[in-house]
Amino acid sequence: MHLSFFEFLEQMAANHALFGTVLLTLAVLLVNGWTDAPNAIAGAVVTGAIPFRPAVVLAAAFNFLGVLCVTSVNASVAETVYSIASFDGGPKAALTALCAAMTAIVLWAGLAWFFGIPTSESHALVAGISGAAAALESSFSCIRWSCWAKVILGLFLSAAAGFWAGQTARRGLKSVKVSPRTILLAQIPAAAAASFLHGAQDGQKFIGVFLLGTALAQGRTDEGTFIIPLWLMGLCALFMALGTLIGGRRIIDTVGREMVSLGPQEGLAADLGSIVCLLGATLLGLPVSTTHTRTCALLGVGDCGGRHPDWGVAGKIAMAWVLTFPGCMAIGYWMSKLFLAL
């Protein structure tokens, strides 16, 4: 799909449903940068490797680069989101349902931030879109389960691999004879790399939503391979970076202080573990949750390093993860019914 920026603006001006969908998608990108991206810098901030504000600027910059660089080479994650469900019933009804899906995600993410729980906007995204599409067709036959299989596979692999990688990195660092200051300084490039991969994963997912909305506005429902324009990559990267600049101290406190008590070695090990998992998932084209990967890496580090994770806090986070799929699908479904009725 090739679309210039001015053609995109013309379509938005002519189609109110597309205009609303674009605004809501940009809002979700802001929320993602606000609530999800802070996971990448949690270790470096908690251990004192870098102050909170400079860490937020670092995360914003590398989120931006991650969207631009990786999407230019491999857009398979965006294609999975684009194809997660079919929307029939005409362009107006399809865009109305997609608009409802994005509303559901904003509501879910806002609730998660209020309670300081690092939920996954990625999983909220696929669940909300699927629920809205099912409401449009009054059937779950519109959902493409092969795409959902990639999401579920990514969920289990990222959680298990994140925990294992965190433990492995922690054991490896125990045998490295370097000064504590070196470990502390190493957390800064590690946090940058984690932010880069967060942008690479999550930025692509929202690019997929933009392209889906544009295709629906044109009455297209094909699943063909598309070309992502540079301006769209830049737009998604910019709004994610702006969201990160708003900050996310509450999320950092939950994962880096309440769930696991981190020292410099533990913080670096968590960074390295999550980087390895996110890089592997991105290369394989699996849409994974950076939040889940990072949190499981932190738990693996804490379990191995004798930091005794607070499994009560971890349990609350896990419960939020479990509820994301049915919760967002239900909200997307009923919001779609409401929007279509109006």
C-alpha positions in Angstrom: 0.0 0.0 0.0 1.5 3.3 -1.1 0.0 6.5 0.3 1.4 10.0 0.4 0.9 12.2 3.4 -1.3 14.6 1.5 -3.5 11.8 0.2 -3.8 10.6 3.8 -4.9 14.1 5.0 -7.5 14.3 2.1 -9.0 11.0 3.2 -9.2 12.1 6.8 -10.9 15.4 5.8 -13.5 13.5 3.7 -14.1 10.7 6.2 -15.1 11.6 9.8 -14.8 8.0 11.0 -11.2 7.8 9.7 -10.5 11.1 11.3 -11.7 9.8 14.7 -9.8 6.5 14.3 -6.5 8.4 13.5 -6.9 10.7 16.6 -7.6 7.7 18.8 -4.7 5.7 17.4 -2.4 8.7 18.1 -3.8 8.9 21.6 -3.0 5.2 22.2 0.5 5.8 20.9 0.9 8.5 23.4 -0.4 6.2 26.2 1.9 3.5 25.0 4.9 5.7 25.2 3.7 6.9 28.6 2.8 3.6 30.3 4.7 0.9 28.4 8.1 2.5 27.4 9.1 3.2 31.0 9.7 -0.5 31.5 12.8 -0.2 29.4 14.4 2.4 31.7 13.1 1.1 35.0 16.3 -0.7 35.9 18.6 2.2 35.1 16.5 4.7 37.0 16.0 2.5 40.1 19.7 1.8 40.5 20.7 5.4 39.9 22.6 4.8 36.7 20.7 7.7 35.1 18.2 10.2 36.6 14.6 9.9 35.7 14.2 12.9 33.3 17.4 12.2 31.3 16.3 8.5 31.1 12.9 9.5 29.7 14.6 11.6 27.0 16.9 8.7 26.2 13.9 6.3 26.0 12.0 8.7 23.7 15.0 9.1 21.3 15.6 5.4 21.0 11.9 4.5 20.7 11.9 6.9 17.8 14.9 5.2 16.2 13.5 1.7 16.8 10.3 2.5 14.9 12.2 4.0 11.9 15.1 1.6 11.6 13.4 -1.8 12.1 10.2 -1.1 10.3 12.1 -0.1 7.2 13.7 -3.6 7.1 11.1 -5.9 8.5 7.4 -5.0 8.8 6.0 -8.5 9.6 4.7 -7.4 13.0 2.7 -4.6 11.4 1.3 -7.0 8.9 0.1 -9.4 11.6 -1.9 -6.6 13.3 -3.3 -5.4 10.0 -4.6 -8.9 9.3 -5.8 -9.9 12.8 -9.6 -9.7 11.8 -11.7 -8.9 8.8 -14.1 -6.0 8.7 -17.1 -6.3 6.4 -20.3 -4.2 6.2 -19.0 -1.3 4.2 -16.3 1.3 4.8 -18.4 3.5 7.2 -19.4 0.6 9.5 -16.0 -0.9 9.4 -14.3 2.3 10.4 -16.8 2.9 13.1 -16.0 -0.4 14.6 -12.2 0.2 14.4 -12.8 3.6 16.1 -14.6 1.8 18.9 -11.7 -0.7 19.3 -9.2 2.2 19.8 -11.6 3.8 22.3 -11.6 0.5 24.3 -7.8 0.4 24.3 -7.5 4.0 25.6 -10.0 3.1 28.5 -8.1 0.0 29.4 -4.6 1.6 29.3 -5.9 4.6 31.4 -7.2 2.2 34.1 -3.9 0.3 34.1 -1.9 3.5 34.5 -4.2 4.7 37.4 -3.5 1.6 39.3 0.2 1.6 38.4 0.0 -1.8 36.7 2.3 -2.4 33.6 -0.3 -3.8 31.2 0.3 -4.5 27.5 -1.2 -2.1 25.0 -0.1 -4.6 22.3 -2.4 -7.3 23.6 -5.1 -4.8 24.3 -4.8 -3.7 20.7 -5.4 -7.2 19.1 -8.1 -8.0 21.6 -10.0 -4.7 21.1 -9.8 -4.9 17.3 -11.0 -8.5 17.4 -13.9 -7.7 19.7 -15.0 -4.7 17.5 -14.8 -6.8 14.3 -16.9 -9.6 16.0 -19.5 -7.0 17.0 -19.7 -5.7 13.4 -20.4 -9.2 12.0 -22.1 -10.7 15.1 -19.7 -13.6 14.8 -16.2 -14.6 15.7 -15.7 -16.1 12.2 -14.2 -12.8 11.1 -11.1 -13.3 13.4 -8.1 -14.7 11.7 -6.9 -17.3 14.2 -3.6 -17.9 12.4 -2.6 -14.3 13.3 -3.8 -14.8 16.8 -1.7 -17.9 17.0 1.4 -15.7 16.5 0.3 -13.4 19.3 -0.3 -16.3 21.7 3.0 -18.0 20.7 4.8 -14.7 21.3 3.1 -14.3 24.7 4.3 -17.7 26.0 7.7 -17.5 24.4 8.4 -14.0 25.6 7.3 -14.8 29.2 9.3 -18.0 29.5 12.3 -16.8 27.6 12.3 -13.5 29.5 12.4 -15.3 32.8 15.1 -17.7 31.6 17.2 -14.9 30.0 17.0 -12.8 33.1 18.3 -15.7 35.3 21.0 -16.5 32.7 22.2 -13.0 32.5 22.3 -12.6 36.3 24.4 -15.8 36.6 26.7 -14.6 33.9 27.3 -11.2 35.5 28.1 -12.9 38.8 31.3 -14.3 37.2 32.4 -11.1 35.6 35.0 -9.2 37.6 34.3 -5.5 36.9 33.8 -2.5 39.2 30.3 -1.6 40.4 30.6 1.7 38.6 31.3 -0.1 35.2 28.1 -2.2 35.8 26.2 1.0 36.6 27.4 2.8 33.4 26.7 -0.2 31.3 23.0 0.1 32.2 22.7 3.3 30.1 23.4 1.7 26.7 21.4 -1.3 27.8 18.4 0.9 28.6 18.9 2.6 25.2 18.9 -0.8 23.4 15.7 -1.9 25.3 14.0 1.3 24.3 15.1 0.8 20.7 13.5 -2.6 20.6 10.3 -1.4 22.3 9.9 1.1 19.5 10.6 -1.6 16.9 7.9 -3.9 18.4 5.2 -1.5 19.5 5.6 1.1 16.8 4.9 -1.5 14.1 1.7 -2.5 15.7 0.2 0.9 15.5 1.5 1.4 12.0 -0.6 -1.7 11.2 -3.7 0.1 12.6 -3.1 3.2 10.6 -2.9 1.1 7.4 -5.9 -0.9 8.3 -8.0 2.3 8.8 -6.8 3.7 5.5 -7.7 0.4 3.7 -11.1 0.2 5.2 -11.8 3.9 4.2 -11.1 2.8 0.6 -13.3 -0.2 0.9 -10.4 -2.6 0.7 -10.2 -5.8 2.8 -7.3 -7.6 1.1 -4.4 -8.9 3.1 -1.7 -8.1 0.5 1.8 -7.1 1.5 2.1 -3.3 1.8 4.7 -0.7 1.7 5.0 1.5 4.7 5.6 5.1 3.9 8.4 6.9 5.7 6.1 9.7 6.9 3.9 7.2 8.7 6.9 5.6 10.5 8.0 9.1 11.5 4.5 10.0 12.8 4.1 6.9 14.9 7.7 7.3 16.3 7.1 10.9 17.1 3.9 10.3 19.1 5.4 7.4 21.0 8.4 9.5 21.9 6.1 12.3 23.1 4.3 9.9 25.3 7.5 8.7 26.8 8.5 12.3 27.5 5.4 12.7 29.6 6.9 10.1 31.9 6.0 7.0 33.7 7.3 7.1 37.2 4.4 5.1 38.7 5.2 2.1 36.4 8.9 2.3 37.2 8.1 2.2 41.0 5.9 -0.9 40.5 8.3 -3.0 38.5 11.6 -1.7 39.8 10.9 -1.1 43.5 7.7 -2.9 44.7 8.0 -6.2 42.6 11.8 -6.6 42.7 14.5 -4.7 44.6 17.2 -4.0 42.1 20.9 -3.4 42.4 23.2 -2.4 39.5 23.9 -6.0 38.5 20.3 -7.0 38.7 19.3 -4.0 36.7 21.8 -4.7 33.9 20.9 -8.4 33.9 17.2 -7.6 33.4 18.1 -5.2 30.6 20.3 -7.8 28.8 17.7 -10.6 29.2 14.8 -8.5 27.8 17.0 -7.2 24.9 17.8 -10.8 23.8 14.2 -11.8 23.9 12.8 -8.8 22.1 15.5 -8.9 19.5 14.8 -12.6 18.8 11.0 -12.0 18.6 11.4 -9.0 16.3 13.7 -11.0 13.9 11.1 -13.8 13.9 8.3 -11.4 13.2 6.4 -12.3 16.4 4.3 -9.5 17.9 5.2 -9.8 21.6 4.5 -7.6 24.6 7.6 -5.6 25.7 5.9 -5.2 29.1 5.6 -9.0 29.6 9.1 -9.7 28.4 10.7 -7.0 30.6 8.6 -8.0 33.7 9.5 -11.7 33.4 13.2 -10.8 33.0 13.0 -8.8 36.2 11.4 -11.7 38.0 14.0 -14.1 36.7 16.8 -11.8 37.9 15.2 -11.5 41.3 14.6 -15.2 41.7 18.2 -16.0 40.8 19.9 -13.1 42.6 18.3 -13.7 46.0 16.4 -10.4 45.8 13.2 -12.3 46.6 10.6 -10.9 44.2 7.3 -9.9 45.8 5.2 -12.6 44.2 2.0 -10.8 45.5 2.8 -7.8 43.3 3.8 -10.1 40.5 0.5 -12.0 40.8 -1.5 -8.7 40.5 0.4 -7.9 37.3 -0.1 -11.4 36.0 -3.8 -11.1 36.7 -4.0 -7.9 34.7 -2.2 -9.7 31.8 -4.8 -12.5 31.9 -7.7 -10.1 32.0 -6.4 -8.0 29.1 -7.6 -10.4 26.3 -11.1 -11.0 27.5 -11.5 -7.5 29.0 -10.4 -5.6 26.0 -12.3 -7.9 23.6 -15.5 -7.3 25.6 -15.0 -3.6 25.8 -14.2 -3.4 22.1 -17.3 -5.5 21.3 -19.7 -3.4 23.3 -18.2 -0.1 22.3 -18.5 -1.2 18.7 -22.2 -2.1 19.3 -22.7 1.4 20.9 -20.9 3.3 18.2 -22.8 1.4 15.4 -26.1 2.1 17.1 -25.4 5.8 17.4 
